[in-house]
Amino acid sequence: MAAGADALMSVLPYLRTGSGPVMVLVHGYLGGAAQWENEIKAFSKGFDVIAPNLPGFGDAGHLEGCETINGMALSVLELLDHLEVTEFTLMGHSMGGMIAQEMAALRPDTVQKLVLYGTGPLGLMPDRFEPITVSRERLQSDGVAKTISRIGATWFKAGKAAPGYPVLTKIGAQANAQAAMAALEAMANWDGRDALGGLSMPTLVIWGDSDKSYRWPQVESLWTSIPEVHLSVVPGTAHAVHLEKPALFHSIVNDFLQV
């Protein structure tokens, strides 16, 4: 798996491997490109897979974080422009799903297929496990490492006992405090509902039925508002389906990509 870099500080570090049509994977809050390791291996059999680190997160922890979802979307699009990518399949997880919606709305002709995973169209996330204001206060008092340790446990049905928990907490701790705080503000101020009807590309929505971050009304909004949409609800999982049931997750995505 090759790691990409660039002399320009504004171009994001990324992981890339495989050949064929391009597939872009966008991680979520306190995530990083490394969380997609299994997906990169699985999907690179048929795709040229690119997984960027968002500004301030993962291997981009040295960069200043964006204050808006639009800014994050533009940073990923800038990377793709730099790599001369003109068409791609796009998957975004959690906050990355918001970014993916923004990217698809900004450049609908370049996104061939869209996968919105564990996400919704409203950044405030009604009925989230805790209000964003509480997450903001706890982040300020506890710091990034303690925050990902606490929040990350809610992303798995098995909590801290889940096999994938140590991986995500290690990646999450790489984020810088400014980016972590800015991203919370970015989510709180983002509303993508008006753009859903314009997302004309084939779209797959994936949701774990025990997700404590994005509840069913958010997912239902995606399902009922996007014109050409497929829905997959994965039982016995929470917010990190790709780590809880990876084989099933890959099967669901591959089935959609082959249609």
N, C-alpha and C positions, 0 to 999 in steps of 0.2 A: 504494500500500500504506500503510495507516494505522498509525501507532504509537500504542499505548495507554499511558496512565499513570494515576496515581491519587493523590489527596491522602494516602491512607493508605500509609505506608511498607511495610506488610506485604503489600500487593497488588502482584503482580509486573508489571513492564513487559512488553509483549507486542506482537506484530504481528498485524494482523487485516485481512482483505479478503474480498470475495465475498459471496454470499447463498445462502440455502437451508439445508439441514440443517447442523448444526455439525460441524466436523472439528477435532480438537485434535492438534497435533504437539509432541511432547516430545523435546527434544534430549538428548544424552548428556554424558559427562564432558568437560570443557573445550570444550563446545560453546556454542551460543547460538541464539536464534530466527533470526538472519540466515542460518544455514546452510541453512534451508529455503526460501530465496528462490525457487528453481525449482519446488519442490513447491507453494508458496503460489500461484504463477502458474498451475500446471497444475490444481490441485484446486479453486481458487476459481471455476472455470467452473461448478461444480455444487454447491459447498459454501461455507458461511461458515467460513473457515479462521482458527483462532486458534493462534498459536505463542508460548507464554510463554518468557521467559528465567528459568531456574531461579535461586534465590537465590545470589548471588555469582558468577554467570556472565553473559557477554555484556553486554547493557545493564543487567543487574541486578548488575553487579560491585561496586556500592556497598553491597549488602546483605550481611548475615552469612549464611554458608552453613549448610545443615542438616547435622546429624550423623547422620541416619538416612534411609533410603529412604522410610520412612513419613512423615517430616517433609517431604520433598520432594513426595511425593504429596499431602499435605494442603495444601501451599502452592499447588499447581496447582488443587486442588479449591476452595480459598478464592477464587482468582481467578474460576473459573467460576461460583461462587455469586454473587460480586459482579456478574458480567455477566449473571446470571439465566439461565444455561444449565442446562437440566434433562436434556437428552439429547444424546449426541454419539457420533461415531465417534472412536476414539482410536488414534493411532500413536506408538510410542516406539522410539527408536533407542539401542542400546547400554545405558548406564546408564538412559537414558530408557525403555527397554523394561522394566527392572526397576520403574521408577516407574509405568509403565502397568499392569503386572501388579498392583501394589499398589493403584492407583486402581480397577481393575476388581474386585478382591477386596473393597475397601471399599464400592463402590457398583455392584454388578453390574446393577442395574435401570436405571442411567443410561447405561451403555456399550452402545451398540447393536451396534457391530462393533469388533473389536480387531485391530490390526496390530502384531506384535512383530518388529522388524527388527534383525538383527545383535545379538541378545541371548540371554539364557538365564535359568534360574530360580535360579542360584546365584551370589552376588556374588563369591565367591572366584575364580571363573573358572579351573577346573583346566586346566593346559597352556596358559595364557595366554603370550604372548611373553616375559613376565617376571612373577615373583610380585609381588603388590601391595606386599609389604614392600620390594622393591627400588624400585618406583615411588615409594614414600613417602620412602625415603632419597635418591633422586635429586632428587625435588621439593624436599626440604629443602636440598640442597646446590646445586642448579642454578637454582632459581626457576621460576616459571610459564612464562615465554617460552621458555626452553631446553627445558623439559619437553614442551610442546606441539610444539615443533619436532622433538624426538626421537621422541616417541610417535606423533605425527601421521603420520610417515613409514610406520609399520607398518600404518596404516589403508588404504593403497592398494597394489595389486599392483605398481604402478610406483614406489612409494616417493616420494621428494621430487620426482621428475620428473613426477608426475601433475598434470594441469591443476588439479585441485581442491585440491591441497596448500596453496598460498598462502592460499586463502580460509579454510580451517579453522584454519591456524596464526594468522592475523590475529584471527579470532574467539576462539580459545582463549586468546590472550595477554591478553584483557580480564578474565579471571577473577582474583579476588583470591586470595592465597596461603592464607588461612584456609579459604575455601570449597573450594579444590582439595584441601587436606589432609583436610578433614572428609569430602568425598565419597569419598575412598579408604577411609576408615574405615567410612563408611556401607555401601559395597559389600562390604567384607570381612566385615561383621557381618550381612549380609542373606541369607536363604534363603527363597525363595518356593515351594519344591517342594510343600509340603503344600496350598497354595491352588490348584494347577493344576486339580484335578478339579472345583473349584467355578466355574471360568470358563466359564459356559454359553453366552456369546455367540459368534456366528461369529467365528473367529479365523484370521488369516493370519500364517504365520511365513515371513519372508524371510531368506535367508542367502547370503552370498558364499562360494563353495567354497574360497577361499584366506584366509578370515578368521583372523587370528592372535590375536584377542582371545577370541572365543567359538568353541570347537572343536565338531566334530560331536556328541559326546556331550551337550553342553548343548542343542543344537538338537533332537536326537533326543528328549530328555526332554520338551521342549515339544510336539513332534509326537505323542508317544505318550501324553501325560498329559492334554492339554486335550480335552474331549469333542468339540466341533465344530470341527475344525482343518484348514486347508489348508497345504501346504508348498510353497514355491518356492525352489529352489536355483539361484543365478545363477552360471554358470561364468565364469571369467576375472576375478573380482572378489574384493575382500578385505572390509574392514570398512565402506567408504564407497560402497556400491553406488549410492546416489542421486547421487553425483558421478562415479562411474566409468562407469556406463551409465544415465544419467538417463532416456532415452526408454524403455528396457526396464523400468526401475524403475516409471515412471509407468504403463506399460501393465499391468504385473502388479497394481499396486494398484487401478487403475481396473477391471480385470476382476473382482477380488474385490468391489469396492464395488457393482458392478452386479448381482451374483447375488441 
